[in-house]
Structures are given as C-alpha cells and as structure tokens.
Amino acid sequence: MNTHFRFQHLFLVVLLAPATLLADMGNHEQKPVSYWYVGGEVGYYMIEQDDDRTGPLPDFWRPAFQVGRRFNRYLSTQFQYGEADRALRDDEQEVEHSQASLQARLHGDGINLFTTHPYLGLGYARHELTTESQDPVKENMALLELGVQRLLGQHLMLDVGYRHLVDTGDNFTDQHPFIALNYRLDQQYPLAPAPAPRPAPPPEPEPWIDSDGDGVEDKKDKCPDTPRGAKVDADGCPIMLTESVNITLDIEFAFNSTEVPERYLDDIGKIATVMVEYPDSQLMLEGHTDSVGSTAYNQTLSQDRADAVKRVLIRHFQIDPTRIGTIGMGESQPVADNDSEDGRARNRRVEAIIEASREIMEQR
C-alpha cells in the first residue's frame, strides 16, 4: 500500500467517524425490532492491485442503491447495486465499474457503542469492469463487513462501515469504507409491557354490629337470634346443656279395688307437669297386687289398676295416651311382707316411672 493510499484511507476515517458520533438528532425513540428499508450509499472503492486485463485503475468514489430487511433484533439482509466510471491512470480510457452484492448481517442487540449499534456482515459480490477496447472483466468476490448503525428520527437510519472483498479466483482483495442513509418502512416495535395494575385502595372497615347482643359480630354469627343472656360458642350459637329428670311415684289402692284414691291426684298432677315440660318423655305405669287371691286374678287386677291411673292422666290432665304405657305385674314384685295387713297394703300399688331429658341453653 503506497503513501497516497494510506493518506486517502486516513482521510475517510476522519470524514466518517464524526458522522457516527455526532448524528444523534432524534435518536431517543424506541428501537423497532423489524422493518424494511431503502437507501443510498457512497463509498470509496480501493483496489489492491491493477488488473492485467484493464490496466492501472485508480481508487474511486462509488454510489450505490440498496434495499434491506431487518427480520428481528439480531438478523438482517441487504441487496445492493452500485456503478461508477473512472479513467485509467496511464491513459484517458474510461472504465465502467458495476457491482451487485447480497449480505447477511448479524447485529449485536443490546450493544451500545457511542450510541450506535454494531453489526457483522458476510456476503457475495459480483464485480464487473468494462472498457471500450476489451471484453468485460467479471469477478466473484466474498465479502466481510463491519459497521455501525444509528437511528435518526422516526424513519431515517445512518449506516457507516467498512467492507473487505476477496476475489474467489485470484485471491486479491479490495477495500471499501462506506456511509449510507436509509429510510425505514413497515416498522414493527416490541410490545409495550402491560402497565402494572394499580393496587386497589384498602376497603373501608365495616362497622361492628351485634344485633342479638351475644358478643359475636353479625357477619360471623351463624345463630343471629340468640336469646338474651344465653351463653354462645364462637359461631354465636347457644351452648346447650342436657337436663334429665327421674320420678317414681307409688299410688296405693284399697283391697280388691281399681279406683284411684283422690289423695293421689296432686302427685299424679306433678307427673303430668313433668310430661308437659318434657314433651319427648314417656311414662310407664306398673300395676301390682298383694298375694291374696289367685295369680291369674291378681295379674288382671294389677293391669286394671295401671289402666285406671292412665285414665286419670288423660281425663284430668289431657296427656296424650300414646305417651303412656301400662303393664300388670300381678303379685310377682312385692315391696313388703304379704303376711301383715300393712305389708299387703303397700303391695297394692301402681308405680309411675318417668325418665325425661331436654336441652336447655346455658346462661352467662
């Protein structure tokens, strides 16, 4: 590389670098993730060696047209075509230069280099030189490029880079720094994240209400109509206790009689009262006799005495007959000695046996 070439190369670096560092106008928008673009490029084409078929060709400026597609954050492709006319160094013969190329570019998403975004490209170029006196020279070239891009406003994009081309046949290389301006179309932006839901304001505290005064708030009270003074559980329901009563009553009868003595009406009334207070209770009346008379007769007599007391409960105290059972025990279960008059009188009896229970509310 001669001194003239090095000077021009340095001149291009000095020319293009400020363009990437200073072109930041409108570059604060959100970056699109995909788009099409069309644009123009100006590059300085530097040929490493003269071609024997064309003669000594000096370096030259070459404009080009391009169209590209950015697929996503990381990959894009570009097609480019450019032409230039240049005279050979040893005579005035014109050389027409044309080149078509296709590049694939890998972008460094998230890499920010002085507010520019770098990329690496690989591609193929078809290079053609045409003179007036010779057949066209056609060359296939592989290319490697390095560049940076910067968004300018809503649609414009600056592209600055360096392209290195290698002839696949003769293995000589050309160098091509460039600067391009592109116009973006059909831009797709990343979906904006959904806004975080605003926290709901804390609910207003509900008033504490206890309608039945049992100490349990209405919204937690499963038994809202508890009587005043009743002791309740955590759900506001009354705590129930089981109350039991056992009563045994002996009614003595005259000899060979089934008539209930009047002196026992008050005691029978007490039995009736318990049966009313305990509506689920049942009463059993057991009739008994002394040992005078035959066993069969005494059996019938004991049953008739039990039935007589049952009739008193039904007629005088309106007790449901289905709640009263009767049984005659005859002379089989004496409570006293049948050898004495007093003992026989005690054995002529009806026993009223009632067992009852009910649930009542425990009081505070």
C-alpha positions in Angstrom: 0.0 0.0 0.0 1.6 3.4 -1.1 1.6 6.7 0.7 -1.2 8.0 -1.4 -3.4 5.1 -0.4 -2.7 5.5 3.3 -3.5 9.2 3.1 -6.9 8.6 1.5 -7.7 5.9 3.9 -6.9 8.1 6.9 -9.0 10.9 5.2 -12.0 8.6 5.0 -11.7 7.6 8.7 -11.5 11.3 9.7 -14.5 12.1 7.5 -16.8 9.2 8.5 -16.1 8.9 12.3 -17.7 12.3 13.2 -20.8 11.3 11.3 -21.4 8.3 13.6 -20.5 10.3 16.8 -22.5 13.4 16.1 -25.6 12.2 14.2 -27.7 11.7 17.3 -30.6 14.0 16.4 -33.9 12.4 17.2 -32.3 9.2 18.3 -34.2 8.9 21.6 -37.2 6.9 20.2 -37.8 3.3 20.9 -36.0 1.0 18.5 -38.1 -1.1 16.1 -37.4 -4.8 16.1 -38.2 -5.4 12.4 -38.6 -3.2 9.2 -37.8 -2.8 5.5 -35.5 -0.1 4.3 -34.3 1.5 1.1 -31.5 3.9 0.7 -28.3 5.1 -0.9 -24.7 4.6 -0.2 -21.5 6.4 -1.0 -18.2 4.5 -0.6 -14.6 4.8 -1.5 -13.5 1.8 -3.5 -9.8 1.0 -3.1 -8.3 -1.7 -5.4 -5.4 -3.6 -4.0 -3.7 -4.3 -7.4 -4.1 -3.4 -11.0 -5.9 -5.9 -13.2 -3.8 -7.1 -16.2 -7.0 -7.1 -18.3 -8.0 -3.5 -17.6 -4.8 -1.7 -16.8 -4.0 0.5 -13.8 -7.3 1.6 -12.2 -7.1 4.3 -9.5 -9.3 4.3 -6.4 -12.6 5.9 -6.8 -15.9 7.0 -5.2 -18.9 4.9 -6.0 -22.6 5.5 -5.2 -24.9 2.6 -4.8 -28.6 1.8 -4.2 -29.7 -0.7 -1.6 -32.8 -2.4 -0.2 -32.8 -4.4 3.0 -34.9 -6.2 5.6 -34.4 -6.3 9.3 -36.0 -9.6 10.4 -35.6 -9.3 14.2 -33.2 -7.9 16.8 -30.3 -10.0 15.6 -30.6 -10.7 11.8 -30.9 -8.6 8.6 -30.1 -8.9 5.0 -29.3 -6.4 2.3 -29.1 -6.3 -1.5 -27.0 -3.5 -3.1 -26.1 -2.4 -6.6 -23.6 0.4 -7.5 -21.9 1.8 -10.6 -19.0 4.2 -11.3 -17.0 5.4 -14.2 -13.3 6.0 -13.9 -10.4 6.7 -16.3 -7.2 4.5 -16.2 -4.1 6.1 -14.8 -1.9 5.6 -17.9 -4.4 6.9 -20.5 -7.8 8.5 -20.9 -9.7 5.3 -21.5 -12.9 5.1 -19.4 -13.6 2.0 -17.2 -17.2 1.3 -16.2 -17.4 -0.4 -12.8 -20.5 -2.2 -11.5 -21.1 -4.4 -8.6 -24.1 -6.2 -7.1 -23.9 -7.8 -3.7 -26.0 -9.6 -1.1 -25.1 -9.5 2.5 -26.4 -11.2 5.7 -25.8 -9.2 8.9 -25.6 -10.2 12.5 -26.5 -7.4 14.9 -25.3 -7.0 18.4 -28.6 -6.3 20.1 -28.1 -4.5 23.4 -24.6 -3.4 22.5 -24.3 0.4 22.5 -21.1 1.8 21.0 -21.2 5.6 21.4 -25.0 5.4 20.9 -24.5 3.3 17.8 -25.3 -0.3 17.3 -22.6 -2.5 15.6 -23.1 -5.4 13.2 -21.0 -8.0 11.3 -21.9 -9.0 7.8 -20.9 -11.8 5.3 -21.9 -11.9 1.7 -21.3 -12.3 -2.0 -20.5 -9.7 -4.7 -20.5 -9.8 -8.5 -17.8 -7.4 -9.7 -17.6 -6.2 -13.3 -15.2 -3.9 -15.1 -15.9 -2.8 -18.7 -13.6 -0.9 -21.0 -14.0 0.3 -24.6 -11.3 -2.0 -26.0 -11.6 -5.2 -24.0 -14.2 -7.7 -23.0 -15.8 -7.1 -19.6 -13.9 -8.5 -16.6 -16.2 -10.4 -14.3 -15.2 -11.4 -10.8 -16.9 -13.3 -8.0 -16.0 -11.9 -4.6 -16.7 -12.9 -1.0 -17.1 -10.0 1.4 -16.8 -9.3 5.1 -18.1 -6.1 6.5 -18.1 -4.4 9.9 -20.4 -1.4 10.6 -22.5 0.6 13.0 -26.0 1.9 12.6 -27.8 4.8 14.3 -31.4 5.7 14.1 -32.2 9.3 13.0 -35.7 10.3 13.9 -38.7 8.2 13.1 -37.7 6.8 9.7 -34.1 7.6 8.9 -31.1 5.4 9.7 -27.4 6.1 9.3 -25.1 3.2 8.4 -21.3 3.6 8.4 -18.9 0.7 7.9 -16.0 -1.0 6.2 -16.3 -3.7 3.6 -13.4 -6.1 2.7 -13.8 -8.0 -0.6 -11.7 -11.1 -1.7 -11.7 -12.3 -5.3 -12.5 -16.0 -5.2 -10.3 -16.7 -8.3 -7.1 -14.5 -7.9 -7.4 -14.0 -4.1 -6.6 -10.3 -4.4 -8.6 -8.0 -2.1 -10.4 -4.7 -2.4 -11.4 -2.4 0.4 -14.5 -0.3 0.7 -15.3 2.1 3.5 -18.8 3.5 3.1 -21.5 5.7 4.6 -25.2 5.2 3.8 -28.5 6.8 4.6 -31.6 4.6 4.7 -35.4 5.1 5.0 -37.2 2.6 7.2 -40.6 1.2 6.2 -43.2 -1.0 7.9 -41.6 -0.8 11.3 -42.6 -3.2 14.0 -42.0 -2.3 17.6 -41.8 -4.5 20.6 -45.0 -4.9 22.5 -45.1 -2.5 25.4 -45.3 -4.2 28.7 -48.8 -4.2 30.2 -49.0 -1.5 32.9 -48.8 -2.9 36.4 -52.2 -2.9 37.9 -52.8 -0.2 40.4 -53.3 -1.5 43.8 -56.9 -1.4 44.9 -57.5 1.0 47.8 -57.9 -0.7 51.1 -61.6 -1.4 51.8 -63.3 0.7 54.3 -63.6 -1.1 57.6 -67.1 -2.5 58.1 -69.0 -1.4 61.2 -69.0 -3.9 64.0 -72.7 -4.9 64.5 -74.0 -7.5 67.1 -77.8 -7.4 66.7 -78.6 -10.1 69.3 -76.0 -8.9 71.8 -74.3 -12.3 72.2 -70.8 -10.9 71.7 -70.4 -12.4 68.2 -70.4 -10.0 65.2 -73.4 -10.4 62.8 -71.3 -11.3 59.8 -69.8 -14.3 61.8 -72.9 -15.1 63.7 -74.5 -18.4 62.5 -77.3 -18.1 65.0 -78.5 -14.5 64.7 -81.5 -14.7 67.0 -79.9 -16.0 70.2 -82.0 -15.1 73.3 -80.5 -12.5 75.6 -78.3 -14.0 78.3 -77.6 -17.3 76.6 -74.0 -18.5 76.6 -72.8 -19.0 73.0 -69.9 -20.6 71.1 -67.5 -19.0 68.6 -70.2 -19.1 65.9 -72.8 -17.3 68.0 -74.9 -20.4 68.7 -76.2 -21.2 72.2 -74.4 -23.7 74.2 -76.9 -26.4 75.1 -77.0 -28.5 78.2 -78.9 -31.7 78.7 -81.2 -31.7 81.7 -82.5 -35.0 83.0 -85.3 -35.9 85.5 -86.3 -39.3 87.0 -89.5 -39.6 89.0 -91.0 -42.6 90.7 -94.5 -42.4 92.3 -96.3 -45.1 94.3 -100.1 -45.0 94.4 -101.7 -47.4 96.9 -105.1 -48.9 96.3 -107.8 -50.4 98.6 -108.2 -54.2 98.8 -109.5 -55.6 95.5 -110.1 -52.0 94.2 -109.1 -50.3 90.9 -110.3 -46.8 92.0 -107.5 -44.2 92.2 -107.7 -42.5 95.7 -108.2 -38.8 95.4 -105.4 -38.1 97.8 -103.0 -39.0 94.9 -104.4 -36.5 92.4 -101.8 -33.9 93.3 -99.0 -36.4 92.9 -100.4 -37.5 89.6 -100.6 -33.9 88.6 -96.9 -33.5 89.2 -96.2 -36.4 86.8 -98.4 -34.6 84.2 -96.5 -31.3 84.7 -93.2 -33.1 84.0 -94.6 -34.6 80.9 -95.7 -31.2 79.7 -92.2 -29.7 80.4 -90.5 -32.6 78.7 -92.6 -33.2 75.6 -90.4 -36.1 74.4 -90.8 -38.0 77.7 -92.6 -41.4 78.1 -94.4 -42.7 81.2 -94.6 -46.3 82.3 -97.3 -47.3 84.8 -96.7 -50.7 86.6 -99.7 -52.3 88.5 -99.1 -54.6 91.5 -101.2 -56.6 94.0 -100.8 -58.4 97.2 -100.8 -62.2 97.4 -104.4 -62.6 98.3 -106.3 -64.4 95.5 -105.2 -66.4 92.5 -102.2 -65.5 90.5 -104.3 -65.1 87.3 -106.8 -62.8 89.1 -104.0 -60.7 90.6 -102.4 -60.3 87.1 -105.7 -58.9 85.7 -106.2 -56.7 88.8 -102.7 -55.2 88.5 -103.3 -54.3 84.8 -106.6 -52.7 85.6 -105.0 -50.6 88.4 -102.4 -49.3 85.9 -105.0 -48.5 83.3 -107.0 -46.6 85.9 -104.1 -44.2 86.6 -103.7 -43.8 82.8 -107.3 -42.7 82.5 -106.8 -40.1 85.2 -103.8 -38.6 83.3 -105.8 -38.5 80.1 -109.1 -37.1 81.5 -107.8 -34.7 84.2 -104.5 -33.6 82.7 -105.0 -34.1 78.9 -101.9 -36.2 78.4 -101.5 -37.9 75.1 -102.4 -41.5 75.6 -99.7 -42.7 73.2 -97.1 -41.4 75.7 -98.3 -43.6 78.5 -97.6 -47.3 78.7 -99.2 -49.8 81.2 -98.2 -53.2 82.4 -99.6 -55.5 85.1 -97.0 -57.2 87.3 -99.5 -59.2 89.5 -98.2 -60.3 92.8 -94.7 -61.0 91.4 -92.8 -57.9 92.8 -93.9 -57.2 96.4 -92.2 -54.4 98.2 -93.3 -55.6 101.7 -94.2 -58.8 103.5 -97.6 -60.1 102.5 -98.1 -61.7 106.0 -99.2 -58.4 107.5 -102.0 -56.1 106.6 -99.7 -53.1 106.4 -97.4 -55.0 104.1 -100.2 -56.2 101.9 -101.5 -52.5 101.7 -98.1 -51.4 100.4 -98.0 -54.1 97.8 -101.4 -52.9 96.4 -99.9 -50.1 94.3 -99.2 -48.5 90.9 -95.7 -47.3 90.3 -95.4 -44.3 87.9 -91.9 -44.2 86.4 -90.8 -41.4 84.1 -87.4 -40.7 82.7 -87.1 -37.4 80.8 -84.4 -35.1 79.3 -84.2 -31.9 77.4 -81.6 -29.5 76.1 -81.5 -26.1 77.7 -79.4 -23.0 76.9 -76.5 -22.4 79.3 -76.7 -19.0 80.8 -73.9 -16.5 81.2 
